[in-house]
Amino acid sequence: MRAKEKMTSIGRPVPELPVADVERAQQHYRDALGFEIGWLYPGKEIGAVSRDNVGPIFFRKRKPPFEPAVHWVFAEDIDASYQELMSSGANIVDPLERKPWGLRQFTVKDLDGNLFYFHHD
């Protein structure tokens, strides 16, 4: 493709997280992280959640052990996001702090070990 040719428009990628139990993951994301349950496929092997501008996030049932996924999430108001997730019972494994690389961030781990690095410049 030549540099001057216009590329086609593509949408945002949809993450698919490995989980041991899709329905349990959906309920956890709803209750602890403020997501809405989107759908659960018959057989409960795959489902989705979404929240605000995040999502959908797909969950796919996997047999442990599996390698957890890692996601970086920009938070417009990092302090408010931190307080909200703390008060809702999210598993915050690293508290909000300024990191040596300059970002203020905190880390949330879900029930299956998937990590979310919430950050702000």
C-alpha positions as CSV (number, residue, x, y, z in Angstrom):
1,M,0.0,0.0,0.0
2,R,1.4,3.4,-1.0
3,A,1.7,6.0,1.7
4,K,-0.8,8.4,0.0
5,E,-3.6,5.8,-0.2
6,K,-6.3,6.2,2.4
7,M,-6.8,3.2,4.7
8,T,-10.3,1.9,5.3
9,S,-12.0,2.8,8.6
10,I,-12.0,0.1,11.2
11,G,-13.6,-0.1,14.6
12,R,-12.2,-0.5,18.1
13,P,-10.9,-4.0,19.0
14,V,-13.0,-6.0,21.3
15,P,-11.1,-7.8,24.0
16,E,-11.9,-11.4,24.8
17,L,-10.9,-12.4,28.4
18,P,-10.3,-15.9,29.5
19,V,-12.5,-16.9,32.4
20,A,-13.3,-20.1,34.3
21,D,-17.0,-19.3,34.5
22,V,-18.6,-16.7,32.1
23,E,-21.7,-16.1,34.2
24,R,-19.7,-15.6,37.4
25,A,-17.4,-13.2,35.5
26,Q,-20.3,-11.2,34.2
27,Q,-21.8,-10.9,37.7
28,H,-18.5,-9.8,39.2
29,Y,-18.0,-7.1,36.5
30,R,-21.5,-5.9,37.2
31,D,-21.3,-5.9,40.9
32,A,-17.7,-4.8,41.6
33,L,-16.8,-2.8,38.4
34,G,-20.1,-1.2,37.4
35,F,-20.6,-2.9,34.1
36,E,-23.9,-4.0,32.5
37,I,-24.4,-7.6,31.4
38,G,-24.9,-7.6,27.6
39,W,-25.6,-11.2,26.7
40,L,-24.8,-14.8,27.5
41,Y,-24.7,-17.3,24.7
42,P,-26.7,-20.6,25.3
43,G,-24.3,-23.1,26.8
44,K,-22.6,-20.3,28.8
45,E,-19.3,-20.6,26.9
46,I,-19.2,-16.9,25.8
47,G,-20.8,-13.7,27.0
48,A,-20.3,-9.9,27.1
49,V,-20.4,-6.8,29.4
50,S,-20.1,-3.1,28.7
51,R,-19.8,0.2,30.5
52,D,-19.8,3.8,29.3
53,N,-17.2,3.9,26.5
54,V,-15.7,0.6,27.5
55,G,-16.9,-2.5,25.7
56,P,-18.1,-4.7,24.8
57,I,-15.7,-7.0,26.6
58,F,-16.2,-10.6,25.7
59,F,-15.6,-13.5,28.2
60,R,-14.8,-17.0,26.9
61,K,-14.8,-20.0,29.1
62,R,-11.4,-21.6,29.4
63,K,-10.1,-24.5,31.4
64,P,-7.5,-23.3,34.0
65,P,-4.7,-22.8,34.0
66,F,-4.7,-20.0,31.4
67,E,-2.7,-16.9,30.9
68,P,-4.6,-13.8,32.1
69,A,-5.1,-10.8,29.8
70,V,-3.7,-7.3,30.6
71,H,-5.5,-4.1,29.6
72,W,-4.6,-0.4,30.0
73,V,-7.6,1.8,30.7
74,F,-7.4,5.6,30.6
75,A,-9.4,7.2,33.4
76,E,-10.4,10.9,32.8
77,D,-10.7,11.4,36.6
78,I,-8.4,8.9,38.1
79,D,-9.2,9.9,41.7
80,A,-12.9,9.4,41.2
81,S,-12.4,6.1,39.4
82,Y,-10.2,4.9,42.2
83,Q,-12.7,5.9,44.9
84,E,-15.6,4.3,42.9
85,L,-13.9,1.0,42.4
86,M,-12.6,0.9,46.0
87,S,-16.1,1.5,47.4
88,S,-17.7,-1.1,45.1
89,G,-15.3,-3.9,46.3
90,A,-13.0,-4.2,43.2
91,N,-9.9,-6.2,43.9
92,I,-7.3,-3.3,43.8
93,V,-3.9,-5.0,43.9
94,D,-1.8,-1.9,43.5
95,P,-3.0,1.4,45.0
96,L,-3.3,4.7,43.2
97,E,0.2,6.3,43.0
98,R,2.5,8.1,40.6
99,K,4.7,5.5,38.9
100,P,8.4,6.1,38.0
101,W,7.3,6.4,34.3
102,G,5.2,9.4,35.2
103,L,1.6,8.0,35.1
104,R,-0.7,8.0,38.1
105,Q,-2.2,4.5,38.1
106,F,-3.7,1.7,40.0
107,T,-4.3,-2.0,39.2
108,V,-7.5,-4.0,39.4
109,K,-7.4,-7.8,39.2
110,D,-10.6,-9.8,38.4
111,L,-11.6,-13.2,39.7
112,D,-9.6,-15.0,37.0
113,G,-6.4,-13.0,37.3
114,N,-7.0,-10.6,34.3
115,L,-5.4,-7.2,35.1
116,F,-6.6,-3.7,34.4
117,Y,-4.1,-0.8,34.7
118,F,-6.1,2.3,35.2
119,H,-4.0,5.4,34.4
120,H,-3.9,9.1,33.9
121,D,-1.1,11.3,32.8
